[in-house]
Amino acid sequence: MTQDTVERQKRNMDLFSEPEKKLHVLTKFLAGQDLKFKDSPEKGKVLLKKVSPDGNKILISADPITELQANEKIILFKLLARYIQLECKVLQNKGNNEYVIAVERIGIANKDRETPRLPVPPGQVWITNILTSKATIEANMFIIPTSVKVNFSDYEIKLKNSCDFIKISIFKSDDNEKLFTVKKTQKILLIENTQDMNSYNTTPSPDFINFEDEVDADIKVVMRDFKDHKILSELIVPVIYIDLEEKAIPIGYIQMQSKSENFDLMKAMEIKTLTFEMVDRIRNSNTVTITDRFPVQDISTGGLKVKINNPELSSNLPRLSGFNFDIFFKMQSPMSVYGTIRSITKDIDGSLILGVHLAGNSSRPGEKKRFLENIEMLKKNM
């Protein structure tokens, strides 16, 4: 059996269990119709043959591949002008692939589908070239990917002679107040002159921290500490990782201190630019393109349902809100798109069945038009 589906965008439905309402829907809209198993495409489909006079039971004829057990809970559905689903329990196996089913509740979407789905024949449409990450990179990391550690270490060695003190590190839970503020605000902390109060209450731009307003620390104590250690100037620049979903994640920082020179705006911008280079290197080493083909089960002008049977993707994709991939229609060149994940189901073989909304197309001219033409061609060949 498949596991429960995780719906990220709930379908608005009217649900009812009154016998007279069930009887009306079953006899008027679904009698003699084929229905599919929600979240269990491997079970095939069923034909609704009879409806009991009280609307509480139905007789179905199932595909030969379908195997149902007594008391098994199933959800059957049909896409008409609106989505209709039947929440059922198996009562009896009558043989010859026929079953008596109790209809416990019916749900009807309270608005028509904007883009009807089309079932896709095997081998006609697939997705590939899925971009994903080798390792999760988060703001509060307990396990740091090796690529980040190597990157930070390389750049610290590269910059070690550029000032009296330099540290390139990830943010930690026990960081001091200055580092905590840099992480929280994702802004640069620049103290041009540690013994000048103006360096604590003015900033060159809104992208810099106003120490007096934003850092919870006693400035006189901070100034005294700098003086004791003969530190003339300090610069702390956050390293902000941009993941595949373009989410900004502050993962670490470059901290520089000097006993002989005053860091200024130009120095801050130079180090900020260097963090972009660091992040590009981390992302390149942490990004992988999966070139396997994954079959599309149904498709519409606005989305698709696809089966993912790759262990790496089965682990990575559920933690993403969306991902980049290519759609292939048979005998056609690929179309690059970004899709947001609307639903996730784990299949009987451990594969993922993803409901994906097509949120963005390639910027190449004519891509959207070509995609819609392929949908129309599928519709004509049904």
N, C-alpha and C positions, 0 to 999 in steps of 0.2 A: 504493500500500500504506500501511496505517497504521504508525505508529511503535510502538516498544515501550511497553507499559503500565507506569506507575509504580504499584506496589501499596504503599500506605502501611500496610496491615494484611494481612500475608501469610495466605493460606488454608492451613490445615494439611491436607496431602494425603499419601496413600500413593502413591508412584510406582514403577512396575515396567515392565520390558521383556521379561520371560520370555514366549516364544511361547505356552505353555500357559495362562498367566494372561490374556494378551491375548485368546486365543481364547474363553476362558470369558466374559469381560465382553462382548466384541463379539457373541457369538451369543446369550447369555442376556438381556442388557439393551438392546442397541443395534440389533440387526438389525431392519430395517423402520422404524426411528425417524428422525425429522427431527433434524438437528443444526445448530447455528449456529456462525458464525465468532467466536471470541473476539477482541475488540478491533477487529473489522472488520464491523460491522453492515451496512455498505453492500453487502457481498458477497451478502446474502440467506441462504438456508439450503440444506442438502443432505439427501438421503435415502440412508441406508445400505442398499444393495441386496444385496450379497453379501460374504461373508467367506471368505478363502482358508483351506484346510485347516490351514495352519500358523499362522494367526492374525497373520501379518505384513503382509497386504495386504487392502484392501477396495475394492469398487467402489461409487462414489457417483453419484447423479444430482443435478445442481445446478440451481438456479433459472436462468432465461434470463439474468438480470442478472449471474450469476457468471462471472468470467473468471479461470482459473487457468493458471499457466505451469509447464512442466516444471522440476523441482528446487525449486519454490517451497515454502518452509516455511509451514505453516499449523497453527493450533490449532482443533480443533472441540470443541464442548462440548454437554452435555445436562444439564438439571436434572431429576433424578428425586427420590427421597427424599434422595439425596445428589448433589453436583455431580461430574460425570465429564468429564474432558477427554482428548482424543487429540492427542498431538504427532505431526504427520505431515509427509511430504514428497510432493509431486505427482510421480508417475512417468510417467503417460501420459494424453493427451487422446484418448478413443476416439470423439469426435464425439457429436452429439445430447445435449450437456450432460452426458456421462458421463466420469468420470475414474477412473483406477486410482491409489490412494493407498497409500503405505507408512506403516504405523502404527509409529512408532519407540518411543513410550512412552505409557503410560496413567497418568493420575492420578485418584484417587478421594478426595474429601474424607473425612476420618476421623470426621466426625459429620454428622448430618442438618442441613439448613438450619433455623434457628429460624423464619424468616419467608419462605415461598416467594415468588418474584417472579412478577408477572403482566405479560405483554406488553401494552403500551398501544396501542390503535388510534390512528392519526394524528388529531390535533385534539381528543383527549379529555382530556388532562391536560398542563399546562404550568406552568413556574415563571416568575416575573417579580419586579419590584421588588427586584432584588438590590443590597444595600448593599456598596459597595467604596470604596477610597481612590483619589484622583487620583494621589497620589505616595506612594512608600514612605518611611516614617519609622522609622529604626532608631537603636539606641543609639550605634553608631559610624558616623555619617553623613559621607560624603565629598562628596556633593552634597546641599545643604540645600534643601528645597522653599521656594519664594518665600513661601508663606503663613507659614512659621515665621519667616523673616527680617523680614517686614513686621510680624508680631505682636510680636516682641521689640523692634523699633525703636519701635513705637508706645507700648509700655508703658514703655520707658526714657525717652522724652520726657515721658510722663505723670507719671513719678515723679521727674524730675530735680531738683525743688526740695524733695523730702521729706527729704533728708539731704546731707551734704557730698560723698559719693561714691556713685555707683550704676552698676552695670554689669549688663546683661542679655545673656547670650551663650549660645551652644551650648557644650557640652563639647568640648574639643580634646585631641589626643594629648599635647600638651606642657604641659597644665595643671599647676599646682603641686600639692603634696601635699594641701593643704586641699580643693581642688576635686576632686581624684581621689577623696578619701575621701567627699565628698558624693555623687559619682556612684555609687561602689561600694556605699555603704550606703543610698542614697536617703533619707538623714536630714538634718535641719537642723543647721547649725553655728551656734551662738550663743555669742559671747564678750561677756558683758555689760560686763565691765570688763577691758580688755586688760592692766592692770597688777596685777590681783588673781589669785593662783594658783587660788583657788576657782573662777574662771570657766573654768579649763582641766581641772579634775578632778571637777566635778559637773555634772549635767544636770537640767532640770526634769521630764523624762519620758524613757522609752526611745526616743522618736521623735527624740531629739537626740543628736548625736555627743559622746561623752566625749573631748575633745581628747587628754588624757594617754594614754588607753588605745588610741585608734583612729587617731590621726594620727601618721605617722612623721616627726616633726619635733622639733627641740630647742626646748623651750618658752622657755628663757631667750633664745635667739636671736630667736624670734618676738616675745617681749615687747619686746625691745630695738628691733626694727624698727618695731613699732607706736609706741613712744615717740619714736623719731627722726622719724616722720611725724605725730606728735601725734594719733594715732588712739585715741579713747577706747573705742569699741565696734564690733563687727563682727557682721554677720548674713549667712549664705549659705543660701538656700532653693532646693532643687532644683525644676526644672519637670519634672514627670513626666507624659508623654503616655500616655493609655490608648487603645490602638488598638481596632479593631472586634472583636477577639478578647478584649478586656479584659486584654491583656498590658501591664504597666507598663514604660514605656521612659523612662529619664532622658535627656532631650534637651538640657537646659540649666539655667541657674541665674540667680537674682537675688542679686547681691552688693551689700551696703550697708555703708558705713562712716560713722561720725560722730565729729566732734571736740568735740562739745558735749553730747550726750545719751547715756544708756545704753539700748541696746536691751534689751527684756525679753520675757517669754513672750507678752504681749499683742501686741507688735509682730511677733513671729515668726508668730503665728497670723493676724494681719492680712495679712501678705505671703503666707503659705501659701494663704489663701483667694483671694488675687489670682491665684496660679498656677492655681487651678482655673478661674477665669474665662478666663485665657489659653489653657488647654488646650481648653476648650469652643469657643473662637473658632477655634483651629487646626483642631480636628476638624470643625467645621461647614463650614469653607472647604475642607477636604480630603476630604470625604465626598460621594459621588455615588450616586444611585439610578438603576440601569439598568432602564428600563421595557419593554424588548423582551420578547417571548414566546420562551421556549426549550422545545422539545418534550421531554416525558418519554418515554423509550423503554420502560422497565419500572419497576414499582413494587411495593413490599411494605409491610407494616405497619411495617417498620423502616428502609426506605431507598428510594432510587430511582436510576435511571441517566438522565442528562439530557445533551442535546447543546447546547453553548454555541458559537454562531457569531458572537460579538462580539469584535473585535480587542482592545478594552480589557480585557474580562474574561479573554480568553485569555492576556493578559500578567499580569494581577493575581491571578487566582484560584489558580494553582499555588503561589504563595508563601504562601498562607493555609492554616491547618489547617481552617478552616470559615468559613461566611458566613451572613448572614440573608437570607431571601427569602420570597416568598408562593407557595403552591401553589394553582393553580386546577384544579378539576374542571369540565368543561363544564356550563354552566347552574347553577353553584354559586358562592357568594361565596367569597373567598379565605381561606386559612388561613396565618397567619404562623408560620414555623418557623426554627430554627437547625440547619444541617446540617454535619457534619464530613466532610471529603473523604477517602474511603478509597482511591480509585484515579483515575488520570488517564491518558487515552489521547488522542493527537493523531490526528484523522481525516484522510482523504485530501485533504479540502478545507481543512485547517488548523484545523478546529473542534476543540473539546475534548469528549471524552466523559467525564463525571465520574460516578464511583460515589460516592453521598452517603448517609451514615448520618444519619437524623433524630434528632438528639441532644436537641432541645428544642422544645416547642410553645408557642404563644401562651398567655398566662395567662387568656385569655378563657374563661369557662365553656362546657363542652361541645365545645371545639375538637377534642380528641382523639377523643371519641366520634363526632363528625361525620366526621372523617378515616377512621376504621375503617369507618363505614357506607358511605362512598364506595368504599373498597377492596372491600367485599362486593358492591356494586352492579356494579363492574367484573368481578368474578369470575363473577357470574350471567350477564352479557351475553357472556361469552367463547364 
